[in-house]
Amino acid sequence: MRNSKILGVLMGVCFLVISSGVAFAAGDAEHKGVPLDAKPDLVLWSIVVFLIFLAVLRSTAWGPLTKGLDERESRIREDIANAEAARVKSERLLAEHAAKLDQAQEEIREMLAKGRSDTEKVKQDILAEARSEAETLRERAVDDINRARDQALNELFDVMSNQVAIATEHVLGRALGDQDQDRLIGEALTQFAGRANG
């Protein structure tokens, strides 16, 4: 505020000096055309006013102007430095994020591969267990069939031996001894077994 008052006073003084010089020159109206002769007092006062004007400007306007420009320049430099630091930080964060993303994708790939491997292993284990159970069931069924067959054959042989003994006694008309009965049963069973296998 103080500087603007001083500046206004100086401008007023300059206006008065210049207007008085113009009025002095206008009083000399007998010259026609462009005045080429210099008036020493007018030149002197113009130089004095100009120098005073420069001194006042230097003390009131030039200092604050350069100070303001310097402050502005330092703010701009600081803003540029902050922007550069923010850019470097954002690039670093972006690189870190990209690295973390790559790592996460690699972990996902590994997890998927492990999951596939585990799934394949479980599948193979289930198939092996199912085959084992099927083989066990088949063997048990074969054993049951063989046992049932053997039991049926034993029952059949017992029935046949009794029938053969009865039929032989009936044909011969006499009772067979144990030795005769065993020999005839053995021969009948051998013939029957030969027919069953053949």
Secondary structure, DSSP 8 states (H G I E B T S, - for coil): -HHHHHHHHHHHHHHHHHHHHHHHHHH-TT--SS--S--HHHHHHHHHHHHHHHHHIIIIIIHHHHHHHHHHHHHHHHHHHHHHHHHHHHHHHHHHHHHHHHHHHHHHHHHHHHHHHHHHHHHHHHHHHHHHHHHHHHHHHHHHHHHHHHHHHHHHHHHHHHHHHHHHHHHHSS---HHHHHHHHHHHHHHHHHHHH-
